[in-house]
Amino acid sequence: MNLVRKLSSKNLLFFNLVLIGVLFGFSLAFLSFSCSTPNARYVARAQENPVALSENSLAIAEGLQNAFNAVSDKVLPSVVELKTVSVRRQNFPSMDGIPWEFFFGPRDRDRGPDNRGQEREFRSQGLGSGIIVRFNDGTYYVLTNHHVVDNTTEIRVATLDGKEYPAELVGKDERKDLAMVSFKTKDNYPLAVLGDSDAVRVGDWAIAMGNPLGHQFSFSVTMGIVSAVGRTGGPGGNINDFIQTDAPINQGNSGGALVNIRGEVIGINTWIASNAGGGNVGLGFAIPINNAKRSIDEFISSGTISYGWLGVSLNEPGKETAEALGVQGKRGALASQVFLGSPADKGGICPGDFITHVNGREARGVNQLTMMVGELKAGDRASFTVIRDGQVKEIDVRIEARTDEVASDSKKLWPGLQLVPLTDEFRESLKLDKDAKGLLVAQVLTDTPADIIGLKQGDLINSLNGENIRDLPSYYRLLREKTSVELWFGFTRSGSALESLKFKR
């Protein structure tokens, strides 16, 4: 009996120990399950319920992704990073302390060569991008923007493989905002394939490559579409008709490649329109590559870009002027002034002619017409389609070379004033009588014949060389027919009838 009791006590003790172990293990499992269940549940659900994509949809998406991969692999090795240094010197007075400077001035040892104190050197670093476009006998040629390398004293080229090379400036042109640098190496780098920017359409894929916002973001690739073509109004008064894209472009992307889905360069990333912060807001602009193709060879051969010269001053007429001349709704540019003795003057283009085509190609506005003329070579003969007195005329002109001297000779800019119809709005703003008549002088260009004979902005022109002027067409017609020897105007100023001096041609 005692033995049984002893055995029962042992069994009971064993049973209790087993029970406690089971309960303890269960508690741990419960605690572990309680802590991990939510995340585990979400993971399990994510694994059990992947996004449902049809095989066709997945193939299309992966095909597009593969295309972007291939374009990046192909083009990035021909894109470079341009590291520039600009040095400027400035004289500063030496300060030995208020008492010394006040009573005795700076010491002689502190004076620079111009006697204004010490000359100090300031170095500033810049960053941009470029595209390798030519190779010749160990030298690679890189196309970039003028503003990337302007006023720089040192240039280095960094490539995708992490190497750097000293570079030299080959040439630059501010009008197109283009420049070229070169570097020498025995290493092999691919040349960019240049596409046809004239074939670019709104909605095309656009892939931007470059070095935005510093070295840590170098050789970035961003993607978007072509938002618009033919945009004008870029910084610095350049003459390009830009491609607009929403592919993210930021500072440092300038000079980099804008590429189509085939891996062809269609533009050179140049500028952005942004808010005060200066960041990308989806408004990036690239120079069409066709605008740069001829410039590449000219940079390499001569270091400069040559331009054809027609010899006209162009503007896009306002609504009232376009209606008066009968060109409302038409694309082109108004030749408001003509340089005396220029190709236009010799060929028969006159002030008031509305130019619509060059060699059969439509001129969509001032910038494009300027580029079309600029692409012509000295000695070329070009056919200009103009609208004059409501009639379409073809005028053949022999183009000459443009120089800064001849293009800035204001004394030959004929006649040198901009006239607009006098509307009721102008009468009210200028406090003129309701029955006031004439053409309003909107602008007089400095040092031109109109300026020399005394005309001013706000004058009301009512006669030319003694002949009454009724409207803009009659003004331009008299200007063509009555001014072969001299020019003078009858006009009203501050209510007084006056007559200008005479300009002898």
ROMIDO-562961 format. One record per residue (C-alpha): residue in one letter; x, y, z. Coordinates in steps of 0.05 Angstrom, whole numbers. Example, Ala and Ser with C-alpha at 12.3 -4.5 7.8 and 13.67 -1.06 7.14 Angstrom:
<sites>
<residuo->a&x->246&y->-90&z->156> $
<residuo->s&x->273&y->-21&z->143> $
</sites>
This chain:
<sites>
<residuo->m&x->0&y->0&z->0> $
<residuo->n&x->55&y->47&z->17> $
<residuo->l&x->90&y->26&z->-47> $
<residuo->v&x->28&y->40&z->-88> $
<residuo->r&x->22&y->108&z->-56> $
<residuo->k&x->94&y->122&z->-70> $
<residuo->l&x->86&y->102&z->-142> $
<residuo->s&x->23&y->143&z->-148> $
<residuo->s&x->59&y->203&z->-120> $
<residuo->k&x->115&y->194&z->-170> $
<residuo->n&x->66&y->186&z->-227> $
<residuo->l&x->28&y->247&z->-204> $
<residuo->l&x->92&y->288&z->-200> $
<residuo->f&x->112&y->264&z->-270> $
<residuo->f&x->43&y->280&z->-298> $
<residuo->n&x->44&y->349&z->-268> $
<residuo->l&x->113&y->363&z->-297> $
<residuo->v&x->90&y->340&z->-366> $
<residuo->l&x->28&y->382&z->-361> $
<residuo->i&x->67&y->444&z->-341> $
<residuo->g&x->115&y->433&z->-400> $
<residuo->v&x->59&y->427&z->-449> $
<residuo->l&x->25&y->489&z->-423> $
<residuo->f&x->90&y->528&z->-424> $
<residuo->g&x->104&y->507&z->-496> $
<residuo->f&x->34&y->525&z->-516> $
<residuo->s&x->41&y->594&z->-484> $
<residuo->l&x->106&y->607&z->-522> $
<residuo->a&x->75&y->585&z->-586> $
<residuo->f&x->15&y->629&z->-572> $
<residuo->l&x->58&y->689&z->-557> $
<residuo->s&x->100&y->677&z->-619> $
<residuo->f&x->38&y->668&z->-661> $
<residuo->s&x->7&y->731&z->-632> $
<residuo->c&x->68&y->774&z->-648> $
<residuo->s&x->79&y->748&z->-719> $
<residuo->t&x->11&y->733&z->-745> $
<residuo->p&x->-8&y->801&z->-778> $
<residuo->n&x->56&y->808&z->-820> $
<residuo->a&x->56&y->735&z->-836> $
<residuo->r&x->-16&y->740&z->-858> $
<residuo->y&x->0&y->799&z->-905> $
<residuo->v&x->60&y->763&z->-934> $
<residuo->a&x->20&y->701&z->-945> $
<residuo->r&x->-35&y->740&z->-978> $
<residuo->a&x->15&y->776&z->-1023> $
<residuo->q&x->46&y->710&z->-1043> $
<residuo->e&x->-20&y->677&z->-1054> $
<residuo->n&x->-51&y->735&z->-1093> $
<residuo->p&x->0&y->766&z->-1142> $
<residuo->v&x->-23&y->820&z->-1190> $
<residuo->a&x->-62&y->787&z->-1245> $
<residuo->l&x->-31&y->803&z->-1313> $
<residuo->s&x->-47&y->769&z->-1378> $
<residuo->e&x->10&y->739&z->-1415> $
<residuo->n&x->0&y->789&z->-1472> $
<residuo->s&x->1&y->849&z->-1425> $
<residuo->l&x->63&y->823&z->-1389> $
<residuo->a&x->98&y->812&z->-1455> $
<residuo->i&x->83&y->882&z->-1479> $
<residuo->a&x->107&y->914&z->-1413> $
<residuo->e&x->170&y->872&z->-1412> $
<residuo->g&x->183&y->887&z->-1485> $
<residuo->l&x->179&y->962&z->-1472> $
<residuo->q&x->224&y->954&z->-1411> $
<residuo->n&x->274&y->915&z->-1453> $
<residuo->a&x->272&y->971&z->-1504> $
<residuo->f&x->290&y->1023&z->-1452> $
<residuo->n&x->346&y->978&z->-1426> $
<residuo->a&x->374&y->970&z->-1496> $
<residuo->v&x->371&y->1045&z->-1511> $
<residuo->s&x->407&y->1061&z->-1445> $
<residuo->d&x->461&y->1009&z->-1458> $
<residuo->k&x->472&y->1034&z->-1528> $
<residuo->v&x->472&y->1109&z->-1517> $
<residuo->l&x->501&y->1121&z->-1447> $
<residuo->p&x->573&y->1103&z->-1467> $
<residuo->s&x->572&y->1160&z->-1518> $
<residuo->v&x->547&y->1211&z->-1466> $
<residuo->v&x->600&y->1246&z->-1424> $
<residuo->e&x->604&y->1291&z->-1363> $
<residuo->l&x->637&y->1358&z->-1373> $
<residuo->k&x->673&y->1387&z->-1312> $
<residuo->t&x->692&y->1459&z->-1322> $
<residuo->v&x->730&y->1512&z->-1283> $
<residuo->s&x->722&y->1587&z->-1293> $
<residuo->v&x->774&y->1635&z->-1267> $
<residuo->r&x->763&y->1709&z->-1258> $
<residuo->r&x->808&y->1762&z->-1227> $
<residuo->q&x->786&y->1822&z->-1187> $
<residuo->n&x->824&y->1877&z->-1152> $
<residuo->f&x->810&y->1888&z->-1078> $
<residuo->p&x->839&y->1942&z->-1033> $
<residuo->s&x->888&y->1917&z->-981> $
<residuo->m&x->864&y->1931&z->-910> $
<residuo->d&x->921&y->1940&z->-860> $
<residuo->g&x->873&y->1967&z->-808> $
<residuo->i&x->830&y->2028&z->-803> $
<residuo->p&x->882&y->2076&z->-775> $
<residuo->w&x->936&y->2059&z->-827> $
<residuo->e&x->888&y->2059&z->-887> $
<residuo->f&x->853&y->2122&z->-864> $
<residuo->f&x->915&y->2164&z->-856> $
<residuo->f&x->964&y->2133&z->-905> $
<residuo->g&x->925&y->2091&z->-955> $
<residuo->p&x->945&y->2021&z->-978> $
<residuo->r&x->1019&y->2004&z->-977> $
<residuo->d&x->1055&y->2002&z->-1044> $
<residuo->r&x->1070&y->1928&z->-1037> $
<residuo->d&x->995&y->1915&z->-1036> $
<residuo->r&x->979&y->1954&z->-1099> $
<residuo->g&x->965&y->1917&z->-1164> $
<residuo->p&x->989&y->1939&z->-1233> $
<residuo->d&x->929&y->1986&z->-1240> $
<residuo->n&x->943&y->2017&z->-1171> $
<residuo->r&x->877&y->1992&z->-1142> $
<residuo->g&x->903&y->1942&z->-1091> $
<residuo->q&x->913&y->1867&z->-1091> $
<residuo->e&x->888&y->1824&z->-1148> $
<residuo->r&x->853&y->1761&z->-1126> $
<residuo->e&x->834&y->1699&z->-1165> $
<residuo->f&x->766&y->1667&z->-1160> $
<residuo->r&x->753&y->1597&z->-1186> $
<residuo->s&x->684&y->1569&z->-1197> $
<residuo->q&x->666&y->1499&z->-1219> $
<residuo->g&x->613&y->1480&z->-1268> $
<residuo->l&x->580&y->1417&z->-1293> $
<residuo->g&x->547&y->1397&z->-1357> $
<residuo->s&x->539&y->1341&z->-1407> $
<residuo->g&x->561&y->1326&z->-1478> $
<residuo->i&x->553&y->1276&z->-1534> $
<residuo->i&x->610&y->1241&z->-1571> $
<residuo->v&x->595&y->1253&z->-1645> $
<residuo->r&x->661&y->1247&z->-1683> $
<residuo->f&x->727&y->1210&z->-1680> $
<residuo->n&x->790&y->1225&z->-1720> $
<residuo->d&x->861&y->1199&z->-1709> $
<residuo->g&x->857&y->1189&z->-1634> $
<residuo->t&x->814&y->1251&z->-1621> $
<residuo->y&x->742&y->1248&z->-1599> $
<residuo->y&x->696&y->1307&z->-1611> $
<residuo->v&x->640&y->1323&z->-1562> $
<residuo->l&x->579&y->1366&z->-1578> $
<residuo->t&x->551&y->1408&z->-1521> $
<residuo->n&x->519&y->1475&z->-1505> $
<residuo->h&x->555&y->1542&z->-1511> $
<residuo->h&x->533&y->1562&z->-1441> $
<residuo->v&x->565&y->1499&z->-1412> $
<residuo->v&x->636&y->1519&z->-1434> $
<residuo->d&x->631&y->1594&z->-1442> $
<residuo->n&x->685&y->1633&z->-1404> $
<residuo->t&x->717&y->1568&z->-1378> $
<residuo->t&x->792&y->1561&z->-1370> $
<residuo->e&x->794&y->1486&z->-1355> $
<residuo->i&x->752&y->1429&z->-1383> $
<residuo->r&x->754&y->1356&z->-1365> $
<residuo->v&x->714&y->1300&z->-1397> $
<residuo->a&x->689&y->1242&z->-1353> $
<residuo->t&x->663&y->1179&z->-1386> $
<residuo->l&x->615&y->1124&z->-1364> $
<residuo->d&x->673&y->1077&z->-1348> $
<residuo->g&x->698&y->1124&z->-1294> $
<residuo->k&x->757&y->1154&z->-1333> $
<residuo->e&x->773&y->1228&z->-1341> $
<residuo->y&x->811&y->1264&z->-1395> $
<residuo->p&x->834&y->1336&z->-1404> $
<residuo->a&x->794&y->1370&z->-1460> $
<residuo->e&x->803&y->1429&z->-1506> $
<residuo->l&x->752&y->1478&z->-1533> $
<residuo->v&x->744&y->1468&z->-1608> $
<residuo->g&x->693&y->1523&z->-1621> $
<residuo->k&x->629&y->1555&z->-1596> $
<residuo->d&x->570&y->1594&z->-1622> $
<residuo->e&x->524&y->1636&z->-1579> $
<residuo->r&x->468&y->1645&z->-1630> $
<residuo->k&x->454&y->1570&z->-1632> $
<residuo->d&x->479&y->1557&z->-1561> $
<residuo->l&x->525&y->1503&z->-1588> $
<residuo->a&x->598&y->1486&z->-1573> $
<residuo->m&x->648&y->1430&z->-1585> $
<residuo->v&x->705&y->1403&z->-1543> $
<residuo->s&x->755&y->1348&z->-1558> $
<residuo->f&x->796&y->1298&z->-1519> $
<residuo->k&x->850&y->1248&z->-1538> $
<residuo->t&x->855&y->1176&z->-1516> $
<residuo->k&x->871&y->1107&z->-1543> $
<residuo->d&x->809&y->1079&z->-1509> $
<residuo->n&x->749&y->1062&z->-1552> $
<residuo->y&x->684&y->1098&z->-1543> $
<residuo->p&x->622&y->1093&z->-1587> $
<residuo->l&x->596&y->1151&z->-1627> $
<residuo->a&x->524&y->1173&z->-1618> $
<residuo->v&x->477&y->1158&z->-1675> $
<residuo->l&x->444&y->1223&z->-1698> $
<residuo->g&x->371&y->1217&z->-1717> $
<residuo->d&x->324&y->1262&z->-1758> $
<residuo->s&x->292&y->1314&z->-1713> $
<residuo->d&x->247&y->1337&z->-1770> $
<residuo->a&x->211&y->1270&z->-1763> $
<residuo->v&x->197&y->1280&z->-1688> $
<residuo->r&x->123&y->1282&z->-1671> $
<residuo->v&x->85&y->1303&z->-1609> $
<residuo->g&x->73&y->1241&z->-1567> $
<residuo->d&x->138&y->1205&z->-1587> $
<residuo->w&x->178&y->1173&z->-1532> $
<residuo->a&x->234&y->1219&z->-1506> $
<residuo->i&x->293&y->1193&z->-1465> $
<residuo->a&x->339&y->1244&z->-1433> $
<residuo->m&x->410&y->1226&z->-1414> $
<residuo->g&x->461&y->1269&z->-1377> $
<residuo->n&x->489&y->1289&z->-1310> $
<residuo->p&x->437&y->1326&z->-1268> $
<residuo->l&x->452&y->1364&z->-1204> $
<residuo->g&x->524&y->1343&z->-1194> $
<residuo->h&x->571&y->1284&z->-1196> $
<residuo->q&x->529&y->1239&z->-1150> $
<residuo->f&x->474&y->1236&z->-1203> $
<residuo->s&x->518&y->1229&z->-1264> $
<residuo->f&x->496&y->1188&z->-1324> $
<residuo->s&x->423&y->1189&z->-1306> $
<residuo->v&x->368&y->1166&z->-1354> $
<residuo->t&x->298&y->1195&z->-1350> $
<residuo->m&x->238&y->1182&z->-1394> $
<residuo->g&x->178&y->1220&z->-1420> $
<residuo->i&x->146&y->1241&z->-1485> $
<residuo->v&x->154&y->1297&z->-1535> $
<residuo->s&x->106&y->1349&z->-1510> $
<residuo->a&x->112&y->1399&z->-1567> $
<residuo->v&x->158&y->1418&z->-1625> $
<residuo->g&x->177&y->1485&z->-1654> $
<residuo->r&x->180&y->1521&z->-1587> $
<residuo->t&x->215&y->1589&z->-1587> $
<residuo->g&x->237&y->1640&z->-1536> $
<residuo->g&x->296&y->1605&z->-1504> $
<residuo->p&x->345&y->1642&z->-1459> $
<residuo->g&x->399&y->1687&z->-1490> $
<residuo->g&x->360&y->1702&z->-1553> $
<residuo->n&x->384&y->1640&z->-1589> $
<residuo->i&x->350&y->1621&z->-1655> $
<residuo->n&x->330&y->1549&z->-1644> $
<residuo->d&x->260&y->1519&z->-1650> $
<residuo->f&x->262&y->1473&z->-1590> $
<residuo->i&x->234&y->1405&z->-1577> $
<residuo->q&x->194&y->1407&z->-1512> $
<residuo->t&x->193&y->1345&z->-1468> $
<residuo->d&x->168&y->1324&z->-1399> $
<residuo->a&x->226&y->1276&z->-1390> $
<residuo->p&x->258&y->1304&z->-1326> $
<residuo->i&x->316&y->1351&z->-1343> $
<residuo->n&x->353&y->1390&z->-1289> $
<residuo->q&x->415&y->1433&z->-1282> $
<residuo->g&x->475&y->1393&z->-1307> $
<residuo->n&x->434&y->1359&z->-1362> $
<residuo->s&x->453&y->1415&z->-1410> $
<residuo->g&x->489&y->1387&z->-1470> $
<residuo->g&x->464&y->1317&z->-1459> $
<residuo->a&x->425&y->1273&z->-1507> $
<residuo->l&x->351&y->1271&z->-1519> $
<residuo->v&x->340&y->1203&z->-1552> $
<residuo->n&x->282&y->1168&z->-1587> $
<residuo->i&x->261&y->1096&z->-1576> $
<residuo->r&x->309&y->1073&z->-1630> $
<residuo->g&x->369&y->1101&z->-1592> $
<residuo->e&x->380&y->1158&z->-1641> $
<residuo->v&x->397&y->1228&z->-1615> $
<residuo->i&x->341&y->1275&z->-1634> $
<residuo->g&x->361&y->1335&z->-1591> $
<residuo->i&x->411&y->1367&z->-1545> $
<residuo->n&x->382&y->1381&z->-1476> $
<residuo->t&x->390&y->1456&z->-1465> $
<residuo->w&x->344&y->1491&z->-1416> $
<residuo->i&x->284&y->1484&z->-1370> $
<residuo->a&x->226&y->1529&z->-1352> $
<residuo->s&x->216&y->1524&z->-1277> $
<residuo->n&x->192&y->1559&z->-1215> $
<residuo->a&x->236&y->1599&z->-1168> $
<residuo->g&x->267&y->1535&z->-1141> $
<residuo->g&x->299&y->1519&z->-1208> $
<residuo->g&x->278&y->1446&z->-1208> $
<residuo->n&x->244&y->1405&z->-1262> $
<residuo->v&x->169&y->1418&z->-1270> $
<residuo->g&x->160&y->1378&z->-1334> $
<residuo->l&x->181&y->1434&z->-1381> $
<residuo->g&x->248&y->1415&z->-1413> $
<residuo->f&x->274&y->1439&z->-1480> $
<residuo->a&x->324&y->1409&z->-1529> $
<residuo->i&x->357&y->1437&z->-1591> $
<residuo->p&x->335&y->1394&z->-1651> $
<residuo->i&x->394&y->1354&z->-1674> $
<residuo->n&x->383&y->1375&z->-1747> $
<residuo->n&x->400&y->1446&z->-1724> $
<residuo->a&x->468&y->1422&z->-1703> $
<residuo->k&x->489&y->1372&z->-1757> $
<residuo->r&x->523&y->1422&z->-1803> $
<residuo->s&x->553&y->1458&z->-1743> $
<residuo->i&x->591&y->1395&z->-1723> $
<residuo->d&x->633&y->1395&z->-1787> $
<residuo->e&x->642&y->1470&z->-1785> $
<residuo->f&x->668&y->1468&z->-1714> $
<residuo->i&x->719&y->1414&z->-1732> $
<residuo->s&x->742&y->1449&z->-1796> $
<residuo->s&x->743&y->1522&z->-1774> $
<residuo->g&x->722&y->1528&z->-1701> $
<residuo->t&x->664&y->1574&z->-1720> $
<residuo->i&x->594&y->1569&z->-1750> $
<residuo->s&x->580&y->1609&z->-1813> $
<residuo->y&x->512&y->1638&z->-1828> $
<residuo->g&x->477&y->1660&z->-1891> $
<residuo->w&x->454&y->1732&z->-1892> $
<residuo->l&x->391&y->1758&z->-1925> $
<residuo->g&x->391&y->1828&z->-1895> $
<residuo->v&x->321&y->1838&z->-1866> $
<residuo->s&x->294&y->1853&z->-1798> $
<residuo->l&x->237&y->1805&z->-1782> $
<residuo->n&x->178&y->1807&z->-1735> $
<residuo->e&x->112&y->1772&z->-1726> $
<residuo->p&x->56&y->1822&z->-1739> $
<residuo->g&x->3&y->1835&z->-1688> $
<residuo->k&x->-71&y->1823&z->-1701> $
<residuo->e&x->-86&y->1893&z->-1729> $
<residuo->t&x->-23&y->1894&z->-1773> $
<residuo->a&x->-37&y->1824&z->-1800> $
<residuo->e&x->-109&y->1843&z->-1817> $
<residuo->a&x->-87&y->1907&z->-1850> $
<residuo->l&x->-37&y->1870&z->-1894> $
<residuo->g&x->-84&y->1812&z->-1908> $
<residuo->v&x->-40&y->1758&z->-1877> $
<residuo->q&x->-82&y->1740&z->-1816> $
<residuo->g&x->-79&y->1665&z->-1802> $
<residuo->k&x->-18&y->1655&z->-1847> $
<residuo->r&x->49&y->1628&z->-1823> $
<residuo->g&x->112&y->1668&z->-1837> $
<residuo->a&x->147&y->1731&z->-1816> $
<residuo->l&x->142&y->1805&z->-1836> $
<residuo->a&x->203&y->1838&z->-1865> $
<residuo->s&x->191&y->1905&z->-1830> $
<residuo->q&x->260&y->1933&z->-1848> $
<residuo->v&x->310&y->1918&z->-1903> $
<residuo->f&x->385&y->1933&z->-1901> $
<residuo->l&x->404&y->1978&z->-1959> $
<residuo->g&x->453&y->1942&z->-2005> $
<residuo->s&x->438&y->1874&z->-1974> $
<residuo->p&x->420&y->1811&z->-2013> $
<residuo->a&x->347&y->1823&z->-1998> $
<residuo->d&x->352&y->1895&z->-2024> $
<residuo->k&x->389&y->1873&z->-2087> $
<residuo->g&x->341&y->1816&z->-2099> $
<residuo->g&x->278&y->1858&z->-2092> $
<residuo->i&x->251&y->1841&z->-2023> $
<residuo->c&x->219&y->1904&z->-1993> $
<residuo->p&x->195&y->1928&z->-1926> $
<residuo->g&x->124&y->1902&z->-1916> $
<residuo->d&x->135&y->1836&z->-1952> $
<residuo->f&x->108&y->1777&z->-1912> $
<residuo->i&x->156&y->1718&z->-1924> $
<residuo->t&x->122&y->1649&z->-1921> $
<residuo->h&x->170&y->1600&z->-1954> $
<residuo->v&x->244&y->1590&z->-1969> $
<residuo->n&x->259&y->1543&z->-2027> $
<residuo->g&x->189&y->1515&z->-2020> $
<residuo->r&x->195&y->1500&z->-1945> $
<residuo->e&x->145&y->1534&z->-1900> $
<residuo->a&x->172&y->1585&z->-1851> $
<residuo->r&x->129&y->1578&z->-1789> $
<residuo->g&x->154&y->1642&z->-1756> $
<residuo->v&x->212&y->1689&z->-1744> $
<residuo->n&x->258&y->1639&z->-1710> $
<residuo->q&x->250&y->1585&z->-1761> $
<residuo->l&x->258&y->1633&z->-1819> $
<residuo->t&x->321&y->1661&z->-1787> $
<residuo->m&x->348&y->1589&z->-1781> $
<residuo->m&x->329&y->1572&z->-1852> $
<residuo->v&x->367&y->1632&z->-1878> $
<residuo->g&x->425&y->1618&z->-1832> $
<residuo->e&x->432&y->1548&z->-1859> $
<residuo->l&x->442&y->1575&z->-1929> $
<residuo->k&x->514&y->1583&z->-1952> $
<residuo->a&x->545&y->1646&z->-1981> $
<residuo->g&x->535&y->1644&z->-2056> $
<residuo->d&x->472&y->1601&z->-2054> $
<residuo->r&x->412&y->1625&z->-2093> $
<residuo->a&x->347&y->1618&z->-2054> $
<residuo->s&x->274&y->1628&z->-2074> $
<residuo->f&x->232&y->1668&z->-2024> $
<residuo->t&x->156&y->1665&z->-2027> $
<residuo->v&x->126&y->1731&z->-2004> $
<residuo->i&x->57&y->1762&z->-1999> $
<residuo->r&x->56&y->1834&z->-2023> $
<residuo->d&x->-7&y->1875&z->-2032> $
<residuo->g&x->-47&y->1811&z->-2025> $
<residuo->q&x->-9&y->1778&z->-2082> $
<residuo->v&x->39&y->1719&z->-2077> $
<residuo->k&x->107&y->1731&z->-2109> $
<residuo->e&x->170&y->1689&z->-2117> $
<residuo->i&x->235&y->1729&z->-2108> $
<residuo->d&x->304&y->1699&z->-2123> $
<residuo->v&x->360&y->1723&z->-2078> $
<residuo->r&x->435&y->1708&z->-2077> $
<residuo->i&x->455&y->1697&z->-2005> $
<residuo->e&x->517&y->1728&z->-1974> $
<residuo->a&x->558&y->1711&z->-1912> $
<residuo->r&x->534&y->1742&z->-1847> $
<residuo->t&x->582&y->1782&z->-1805> $
<residuo->d&x->570&y->1819&z->-1740> $
<residuo->e&x->593&y->1884&z->-1771> $
<residuo->v&x->546&y->1883&z->-1830> $
<residuo->a&x->487&y->1857&z->-1789> $
<residuo->s&x->494&y->1912&z->-1737> $
<residuo->d&x->501&y->1972&z->-1784> $
<residuo->s&x->437&y->2008&z->-1763> $
<residuo->k&x->448&y->2066&z->-1811> $
<residuo->k&x->432&y->2019&z->-1869> $
<residuo->l&x->369&y->1990&z->-1836> $
<residuo->w&x->313&y->2019&z->-1880> $
<residuo->p&x->272&y->2056&z->-1859> $
<residuo->g&x->282&y->2041&z->-1785> $
<residuo->l&x->212&y->2050&z->-1755> $
<residuo->q&x->154&y->2005&z->-1737> $
<residuo->l&x->85&y->2030&z->-1755> $
<residuo->v&x->18&y->2001&z->-1731> $
<residuo->p&x->-54&y->2020&z->-1748> $
<residuo->l&x->-86&y->2072&z->-1703> $
<residuo->t&x->-142&y->2037&z->-1665> $
<residuo->d&x->-194&y->2065&z->-1616> $
<residuo->e&x->-155&y->2033&z->-1560> $
<residuo->f&x->-92&y->2071&z->-1580> $
<residuo->r&x->-132&y->2136&z->-1587> $
<residuo->e&x->-159&y->2128&z->-1516> $
<residuo->s&x->-92&y->2109&z->-1484> $
<residuo->l&x->-56&y->2166&z->-1520> $
<residuo->k&x->-113&y->2215&z->-1506> $
<residuo->l&x->-122&y->2230&z->-1580> $
<residuo->d&x->-184&y->2258&z->-1613> $
<residuo->k&x->-234&y->2205&z->-1636> $
<residuo->d&x->-225&y->2228&z->-1708> $
<residuo->a&x->-149&y->2227&z->-1705> $
<residuo->k&x->-119&y->2192&z->-1766> $
<residuo->g&x->-53&y->2164&z->-1787> $
<residuo->l&x->-6&y->2107&z->-1771> $
<residuo->l&x->24&y->2104&z->-1701> $
<residuo->v&x->99&y->2100&z->-1693> $
<residuo->a&x->107&y->2040&z->-1646> $
<residuo->q&x->184&y->2039&z->-1648> $
<residuo->v&x->242&y->2078&z->-1676> $
<residuo->l&x->307&y->2040&z->-1681> $
<residuo->t&x->370&y->2076&z->-1658> $
<residuo->d&x->416&y->2106&z->-1711> $
<residuo->t&x->370&y->2087&z->-1768> $
<residuo->p&x->346&y->2136&z->-1822> $
<residuo->a&x->280&y->2145&z->-1784> $
<residuo->d&x->318&y->2163&z->-1721> $
<residuo->i&x->366&y->2210&z->-1757> $
<residuo->i&x->309&y->2250&z->-1788> $
<residuo->g&x->276&y->2260&z->-1720> $
<residuo->l&x->217&y->2213&z->-1714> $
<residuo->k&x->197&y->2189&z->-1645> $
<residuo->q&x->154&y->2136&z->-1614> $
<residuo->g&x->82&y->2160&z->-1609> $
<residuo->d&x->84&y->2204&z->-1672> $
<residuo->l&x->25&y->2198&z->-1720> $
<residuo->i&x->49&y->2190&z->-1792> $
<residuo->n&x->3&y->2218&z->-1845> $
<residuo->s&x->46&y->2228&z->-1906> $
<residuo->l&x->110&y->2202&z->-1939> $
<residuo->n&x->149&y->2246&z->-1987> $
<residuo->g&x->87&y->2290&z->-1994> $
<residuo->e&x->38&y->2233&z->-2010> $
<residuo->n&x->-19&y->2220&z->-1962> $
<residuo->i&x->-18&y->2153&z->-1924> $
<residuo->r&x->-86&y->2120&z->-1914> $
<residuo->d&x->-65&y->2053&z->-1885> $
<residuo->l&x->-7&y->2004&z->-1878> $
<residuo->p&x->-11&y->1977&z->-1950> $
<residuo->s&x->-8&y->2048&z->-1978> $
<residuo->y&x->51&y->2064&z->-1933> $
<residuo->y&x->91&y->2004&z->-1957> $
<residuo->r&x->72&y->2017&z->-2029> $
<residuo->l&x->96&y->2090&z->-2025> $
<residuo->l&x->159&y->2067&z->-1990> $
<residuo->r&x->175&y->2022&z->-2049> $
<residuo->e&x->157&y->2073&z->-2103> $
<residuo->k&x->174&y->2142&z->-2076> $
<residuo->t&x->239&y->2135&z->-2036> $
<residuo->s&x->293&y->2118&z->-2087> $
<residuo->v&x->330&y->2183&z->-2074> $
<residuo->e&x->306&y->2212&z->-2008> $
<residuo->l&x->257&y->2201&z->-1951> $
<residuo->w&x->217&y->2247&z->-1906> $
<residuo->f&x->152&y->2243&z->-1867> $
<residuo->g&x->94&y->2288&z->-1849> $
<residuo->f&x->69&y->2273&z->-1779> $
<residuo->t&x->31&y->2299&z->-1719> $
<residuo->r&x->63&y->2306&z->-1650> $
<residuo->s&x->27&y->2333&z->-1589> $
<residuo->g&x->-27&y->2362&z->-1634> $
<residuo->s&x->21&y->2399&z->-1680> $
<residuo->a&x->31&y->2383&z->-1754> $
<residuo->l&x->105&y->2374&z->-1769> $
<residuo->e&x->151&y->2352&z->-1824> $
<residuo->s&x->214&y->2312&z->-1813> $
<residuo->l&x->283&y->2324&z->-1840> $
<residuo->k&x->301&y->2291&z->-1906> $
<residuo->f&x->345&y->2230&z->-1910> $
<residuo->k&x->388&y->2224&z->-1973> $
<residuo->r&x->399&y->2152&z->-1996> $
</sites>
